[in-house]
Amino acid sequence: MSRLQEGDLLWTPSRAIIRETNLERYRLWLASALGVQVDDYAQLWLWSVDHIETFWESLFTFFHLRTSQPWSTPLVRREMPAARWFPGVRLNYAENIFAQATDERPALFFSDERGVGESLGALSWADLAEQVRRTAQALQRAGVKPDDRVAAYIGNIPEAMIAMLATASLGAIWSSCSPDFGAQGVLDRFQQIAPRVLIAVTGYQHNGKVFDRRAVIGELLDALPTVQQALILSFDGMDLSTPRGVAWDDAMAQANSAPHCFEQVPFEHPLWILYSSGTTGLPKPIVHGHGGMLLEHAKATIFHNDLKPGDCFFWYTSTGWMMWNYQIGALLSGASIILYNGSPTYPHFDALFQLAERSGMTYFGTSAAFVSACIKTGIHPNQKYDLSRIRGVGSTGSPLSVEGFEWIYENINRDLALESLSGGTDLCTAFVGGVRTQPIYAGELQGRSLGASIHAYDEAGQARIDEVGELVITQPMPSMPIAFWNDADMSRYRASYFDMYPGVWRHGDWIRINSRGGCVIYGRSDSTINRQGIRMGTAELYRIIESFSDVVDSLIVDLEMLGRESRLLLFVVLKEGAELTDGFKRQIIQKLRSDISPRHVPDEILRINAVPYTLSGKKMEVPIRKILLGFDVDIAVKPSAMRNPETLDFFLNYARQQRSKE
């Protein structure tokens, strides 16, 4: 049990720290360059959301971003989802990454489970540029042109970043999945975007075990007829022979000496496609643009993570999570980034802290789930490793508990800034989080990000202070999706974010904003499942679960909420005569693990007589989730709106039983 309570003061920046922050540099620059006078962060944030055109336009100058053609106006219309940013401008995201190139330090460091106790690999900026040049040529030989999709089934290794930057430099569109995804989970994503090239790795290691993915790659190629060529990375000597495949090393060896050029594209030209699953249908293929990601990632990493040249930025992530894309954006700050591929707890539980010491890490990015696991295991990494260089810790994926705040300060170091962040795949950023000029309070995110007009709305659409409400964004941001792929009339896009409050983005999280601007996130307000930062729609899981002949119906609920570790419960209705044996449970778990993702297997499987449904025939995931989290039944559900209100009794009894055990 923590000795702290929510709101206890943990850290206050000194005047010296404030003077050196990028936020303070920007505040002073605004006064001298634009005549904008703001005295503190609260005023700066308010100015940035009241004057969004001037704010976002100022970042081009302040960050010295490269463009080849100017814009005619910063913003055509201040409305969502029809906002159009910086028409006329031409630029390239990858070119702006390479604008930070230097001989003074590597672009990236990298390690994996096999090398975590050894010296790190490093890639200089010159070597990175050369490998991107060679990869771009390989993609062009495969027929890749602007707007073509390059899909990758690959881990968090240097080749993934090289391929992404090469794809972006050509004006093509990147999309990736982690190799721990099963074939169906990958195909649910890649079949929607019809890629021209598939980049894949034949295997990977996790928790000391090697996984052979050659059969999955074969399934992907059979089901992706648009793939003209596959670039195959061999893992652990595993080769893959296919008529459409060429070995990565062989493709690189074919490069000629032609110089590399960066395709100049409009602000809204697609950069990559990420996926965020809803509660129905296939995963949403979210398209982000070059310009929006450039401005947002520069702002987020330089202002809110306070990264500078010479920093070493790390985030434990995979290529299936938006934080992988975000870590690439950290290069815009001039910092080096650290890639790690493997389990965070292998070959020993404090492997990432050993990595921190060896790399000289200055920013440690992790998840609330990892911090919770550290607490349970009882490790004290600062007693074993020198972690004094870490001046920032970021946590995201789910809300960080007060106990998590306390553990980090006691077991990493007391002088760091703990930045609990909240954002999402939808904008590929954190829009609530670190403010290095502000104090840090236990259980709170420091503040709303610049340019992000975040509010807590009640059901009537009124902004509330010191009350829990729906997290909404009331002004457009450049990093909002330019579209969903294959959603020409934007109907799916509008339904995803603007169905509750027309013209206002509803994100799907509960938030409370206090009078000093601090924020507390209370988890998802919808039924999307968020496990270790990777969101998965229940529809994807139901498709697998209900493929078993003995399963008549099912309901899956994630109990992730502030102060609780994510707990995924699966309730199944079985056909008459079938039994929910341990063996059958293992079959369900194994199929979900292999076909979808090992992150999204249930923690517990229980049998029920019937799934609760609304009168319109929708599974009642959100009301049941509220009941299981302890909400009063009168608040959680309206029985009059149910087809079968008698089904609530099981869940009410189950919730009471669980509370009695706490």
N, C-alpha and C positions, 0 to 999 in steps of 0.2 A: 504494500500500500504506500502511495506517495505521501511524503510529508507536505507536499505543495497542494495548493488549491488553484483552480482556474483563476487567472488574473493576477497571480503573484508575480512581482517584478523579478526577472532573472538576469537581465543584462541591459546596460545603458551605454551607448557609444560615447567615448570621450570627445572633447572638442578637437583633439588631434585626429581622431578617426574620422569625424565628420568632415573636417577640412580636406581630407584625402579622398573622400568618396567621389565617385563619378556623378552622383546626384547633386552634390554641392557644386561641382564644376559646371554642371548644366544650369543650375539655378543662377549662378553668377554670370554665366554666358548669356542667359536670357535677358538679364538686365542690361548688359553692355551691347549686345547685338540687336535685340528686338525691343528694348525698353520695357520689358515685362518685369514688374516688381512683385515678387512673392517672398514672404518671410520664412515660411516653413513648408514641410511636406504637405500638410493639409491644404494649404493655399495652392501649392503647385499642382496637386492632384485635381483640385476643383477647376483651376485654370485649364488643365489639359483636357478635361471632358466638356467644359463649356466652349472651348475654342479648338475643337478637334482638327479643323483644317490647318490652323497655324501650328499646332503642336506637331502633327505628323509631318508636315512640310519642313519644320525646323530640324528634324532628325537627319534629313539628307545632308544638310550643311554641317551640323554638329559632329556627325560620325564620318564625314568625308566619303559618303557613299558614291560609287561610280555609276554614272549614266552616260549613254551616248546620244541621247536626244531628250530635250526638256519636256515638261508637262505643260498643258495649257491651263489647268486649274487643279487644285488639290483634290476636290471632291465635287462631283456633279450634283448629287442629291443627298441630303442628310436624312435618309430613310432606309429602313431595312425591310426586305433583303435586296433592295434595288440600288444600294449605294454603289457608285462607280468611282474608284480612286485613281488619281493621277493619269488621266487620259493623255495619250501622246508620248509618254515617257518610254524609253527603251533602255533595258538593262539586262543583267544576268546575275542570278544568285551566286553561282559558282565563281564568277569573275570577282565578285566582292569578297568572297572567302579568300581567294588568292591575293587580293590586295593587301592582306596582312602578312604576306610571306616575308621571312627574315632568315638570315644566317645565324642569328644569335641563339636560337633554341629550336628544338624539333616542333613539327606540327602536331605530332601525336606520339604517345607511348602506347604499348599494348602488351597484354599478357593473357594467360589462361590458366586452367587448373594445373597444367603440367609445369608451368613456369613461374607460378606465383612466388615461390621461395627463391627465385633466381633473379638475375638482373633483367630489366625490362627490355623488350624490343623497342626501337625508336625509328621513326620515319621523318626525315628532314623535309622542309618545305620543298626543296629542289627535287628530292626523290618522289614526294607526293605528286608534284606537278608532272614529272616524267611518267609516272604510272597512270595518272589520269589521261595524259596525252595518248599513251598506248591503248588504254581501254576505250577511249573515244573512237580511235581508229578501228578497233575490233568491232565496236557497235555499228559503225558506219559500213564496214564490210558486210555486216549481217543485214544491211538495208535500213538501219534506223535513221529516221528523219525527224524533224520537229513534229511534236504531237504524238509520235509513236510511244507505246508503253514498253518499258523495260521492267520486268518483274523479277524479284530475287527471293530465293528460298535459302537463306544464308544467316549465319550467326554474326555476332558483334566482333568482327575481325576487320583488319585494315582493308581487305579487298571489298568489303561491303561499302565502306565510305568512299573508296576510290571509284567504284562503279557508280555510286550515286552522284558524285561530283562530275564524272564523265557524262552521265546521262543528262544532267542539268545543263552542262556546258553546250550540249547539242540542241537544247530546246526540246528534248524528249522528256517523257514523264516517268518518274520513278515510283515503284511500289514494292514493298517487301513484307515477308513473313518470316518469323523465326522457324528454324528447322525442327523445333519440338511440336509444331502444329502438325496434326494429322492431315492426310490427303484431302478429306472432305472439307475441313476448315480452310485449307488453302484454296481449293477449287471454288468454294463459296465466294471467295474474294477475287481471285484472278480470272475466273471465267467471265466475270462482269466487265472486265476492262480489256479483254482480248489482246494480250501482250504480243509483241513481235519477237522479243528475245526473253529467254528465261536464263537467269544465272542461278546455279544451284551448287550446294556442297554435298558430297556423298555421305557425310556423317558428321557427328559431333560428340563431344564428351561432356557429361554432366554427372556430378556427384561420383566421379571416378569410373563411371560406366560409359562405354562407347556404344553409340546408337548408329546403326547402318540405315541410311535413308535412300539407298539406291532404288528400292522397290517403290517408294513414294514418288521419287523423281520420275520413274517410269509411268506411274499412274498419272502424274501431272502432264507429261508430254502426250500421253494418249488422249487426254481430255482437253488439251489446249491446242487445237488445230492451227491457230493463228501464229504459233511460235515457229519462226523460220530457222532459228538456231538457238542451241543451248550452250552456254559457257559453263563448263563443269570444273569445279574445284575439288581436287582429290583430298580426302581426309584419311590420314593413317594408312596410306597406301591403297585405299579403296578406289578403284577406277570404274568408270561407267562408259560403256561403249554404246552409242546410239547414232543412227544415221544423221540426226539433226544436231549432234553434239560435237564440240571441240574442246579440248583441254584448255583451261585458262592459260597455263604457261605457254602452250603452243600459240594461242591467239596473241599473246603479248609479244612473242618472238617475231611475229609477222609485221610488226610496226615498221614504217619507214621514218625518215627524218623530217617529214613535213611539220611545220610549227603548228601549235594548237591555237585555235581561235574560239572565242566565246560567242555563241549565237545571241544576237541582241533581240530581245523579245518584249512585248508589251507588259505593263505592270501586272495584268491579270492572266498572263500566259501560265498554263498549268505547270507546276514544279513537281508535285508528287501527289499520290493518292493514298490516303490513310483510311482506316476502317473503324467505324464505331457502330456496334450492333445495337439495334433497338429491340423491342419486345416482340416484333412480328417481322416476318420476311427475312431476306438475306441481309448481311451486313451492309451498312451504308458506305458507299465508296466516296469519301470526302475529298474534294479537289481543292488544293491550296495553290496560290499563285506565287510567282517569283518575287514580285514587289512586296506583297503582304508579309511573306515570311522574312524577307530581308529586313524590313522596318521593325517587325515584331521581335525577331530574334536579336537584333542589335540592341533594341530597347531593353528587352528582358534580361539578357545576359550582362550587358554593360551597366545598366542602371540598377536592376533589382537583384542580380547576383553579385554586382560590383566587381566584375572581372576586369583585369588589366593585363597588359603585356607582362609576361613573366609568371603569371598564375598557371597552375596545373589543375584543370577542371575534370572531375570524374562524376559520372552518374552510373550506378548499376542499372543496366537496362538490357533490352533485347531489341532486335530489329522489328519485332511485332508491336512495339510500344512507342508512342509518340515522343517519349523522352530520348529515344535514339536519334530522331530527327532534330530534336532540340539541342542535343549535345554537339551536333555538327554546327549549329548556329553559334555555339560558344567560341568557335574559331574567329568569328567577326570581332571579338574583343581583343585579339592578339594573344590570347592565352593558348597554351598547349592543352590538348585533351588526352584523357587516358581511357583506353578501351579494355574491357575485361570480358572474356568469353568463358562462361562456366557457372557453376553453382557458387553463391556467395559464401557458402559454409564448407567448402571442400578445398584442400585436403584437411583443413581444420576450421573450426567455427569462426575464428578471427582472421581468416585469410584476407579479407578486404582491408583490415587494419594493417596487416603486414604489407600489403600492396601500397597503402597510404604512406607508410614510413619509407619504403624503397623508392617510391616515385617522387617524393617531396610534394605530395598532394596538398594543395591549398584550399580546395573546395571538394567536399565529400557529399555526393548526392545518393540518396537511398530511399527506402520506402518505410512507411509506418509499420508494415508487417515485419520487416527485417529488424527494426528497433525492438518491437515486441518480442521477437524470438531471442534477441540478445539479452533482454531482461530475464526471460524465462530460463535461459541457459546459465545466467549468472556470471558472464565474462566481464572482465575489467581491462579493456584493451590498452588504456594509457599506462597501466602498470607493466605492460610487456613491450610496448612499442612507443617510439617518440612520435607523438601526434601533434607536436607544438606548432607545426607549420600550417595546420588546418585553421583557417580564419573564417570559414563559412561551411555550414552543414545545411543541406536541403533535404526535405522529406516530402514525398507526395505519394500518390497512388490511393491513399485513404487518409482520413483524419488522424493526426498524431495526438496521442493521449497526453495528459499532464505527466503521467509516469514516464512517457517517452522523452518529454522535454527534460525532466529531471535526470534521467539516465545519461543523456547526451552530455550535459554539462558536467556531470560527475565522472564520466568514463571516457570522454575524448579530451576536451580541455575547457576551462572556464572562461576563456577569452574570446571564444568564437561567437559569431552571429548565427543563431539557429533560425533558419528560414523555412518554416512549414509553408508549403505552396499548394495552391489549388487551381486547376485549369482544366484542360481536356484535349482530347484528340481533335475535337471539333474546330478549335482555333490553334492547335499545336503550340500551346504556350501555357504559362501560368498567369492568370489575370488577378489573382489575389496572392500576396506572399511577401517577399523580402523588401524591406525598406531600411537600408543600412544606417540611415540617419535617425532612426526611431528606436525607442526602447523595445525590449522583448518581454512579453508576459506569458506565463505558463498557459499552455492550451490555446493560445491565440495566434492567428496569422497577423503579421504586422500591419498590413494595410492593402488597399486596393491599388492595383498597378496603374501607372500613368496611362492615360488614354482609354482606360477601361471604366465605363460608367456603370459600375456594379451597384445593385441595390437589393434589398430584401423586400419582396412584394407579398402582400396578403392576397387573399382570394379575390378581393375587389380591385386589385391592381394598384394599391397604395403602398408607397415606400414606408418602411417601418425602421425605427432605431431601437435597439435592445429588445427586439422580438424576432423569433425564428420565422423566416419566410422563404419563398422561392427565390433562388438566385437568378437575377435577370440582368441583362445588359441593355441599356436604354439608348445608347448611341452606337452607330456603326463603327467597327474596327477593321483596319485593312486586312487582318489575318482571318477574318471570317471566311468560310468557304466561298469560293467563287461559284461553286455548283456541286451537286452530286453527279457522278458519272451516270449516263443514261437516264437523266431526269430533265428532259428538254423543257417541260413546262414548269419546272421547279415545284411541282406539287408535293413531292416527297420532302423536299428541303423545307418548304413552308410548314408542312405538318410536323416536322421534327422539332422546330424551334419556336414557331409563331402561332400555334394553335390555341394556347391559353390566353395570351395577351397580344392581340394584333399589333404589329409594328414594334414589338419588344421581344428580344431574344430571351426565352426561358431555357435555362441550361439543364435543369433536372437535378439540382442539388438543393439541400436545405442550408441556409446561411443565417447567421445573426451578426449584425454590425453594431458595435457599441458606440458610445458617444465620443470616444477618443479616436475612432476610426479603425480599431482592431476588429478582426473578423474570426468567427468560429464556424467551421463547416460541420454539418451533422450527417453527411452521407447523402446517398441518392434519394431523390424524391420520386423517382420512377422505379421500374423493376429491372433496369439494366444491371447486369452483374459486373462488379468491378473487383477483379482479383489481381493483386500486385500491379495495379495501374492499367491492366489490360481489360477493356470492356468487352463483354460478350452478351449478345442478345439471347433471351430465353428461347426464342424460336429455333436458334441453331441447336440448342441442347435438346429441346423437345423432339426434334427431327430424329436424333440418334436414339434417345430413350424410348420413344414410342415405336421404333422399328422392331423392338423385341415383341414377339407374338404374344407373350404373356402379359404385356403392359397395355391396359385398356386406355389409361389416361395418366397424366402426371402434372405436377406443379413443383416449380423450383423457386426457392426464395433465398436471397442473400441477406444475412443479418448484419452486414457491415454498417457501422454507425460510430459516431464519436465515442471513444472510450471502450469500444468493443473490437476484438479481433474479428476479421471477416469469417463468417461461418455459413457455409452453403448447405442448405437442407433440401433434399429431394423427397417429395411425397408421391407415391405411386398407387394407382388403382389397378389391381390385377384381375385377370379373367377368373371365372369361377373354377375352383380346383387348383389354381396355381399357388405356390408358396414363395414367400420372400426369404429364401434361404441365404446363408452367408455366401454360398457359391454363386447364386444368382446376382447378389449385390456386387460381387467381384467381377462378374461378366459385364454388368452395366458400367462400372468404374473403368474397366479396361477398354471398353469400346469408346467411352468418352475421352479417355486419355489418348488413345491411338488415332481416333478420327477427328477430334476437335483440339483439345489442348490439355496437358497435364495440370495446368493451373485451375481448370474449371471442373474438376471432379468433385462430387459432393462429399462433405464431411460426414454426413449421416443420411441414410435412406430409410424412410418409414412408410408403412402401408396405411392407406386411408380407404374409406368406402367410396368417396366421391370427391371430385374437385369442385370448389366453389366457383360459380359462374354468375355473371351479371345477367340481367334480363335480355341484353343484346347478344349474349353468347360469348363474352370475353372472360378468360381466366382471371381471377381476382388476386393477382400477385401482390399488388401494392397494398390493398387492405389487409391481406394476411400477413404481409411483412410488418405492417404497423402493429397488428395484434401481437405478433411474436416479439416485437421490440418493447411491448409494454404499454402501448397507447390504449387509452380508454376505448372500449368497443364502440361507444356512441360517436366517437370522433373518427375511428378507423373505418367504419362501414355503415351503410344503410341497408338493413335487411330487406326493406321494401323494394330495393333496387336489385335484389338477388333472385335468381331462378330457384336456388335451393338453399335457403337460409339455415336449414338444419345442419348443414355441413360445418358451420362455424363452431359447433360444440367441441369437435375434436381439437381445433386449434386453440380455443380458449383454455381447454383442459391442459393441453401440452404446454402452453405459455405459463400457466400457474405452476405446473410441475417443475419447469425449468427455474422459475423464480425462487421456488422453495429450496432448490439446491444451491443457490448463490449465497 
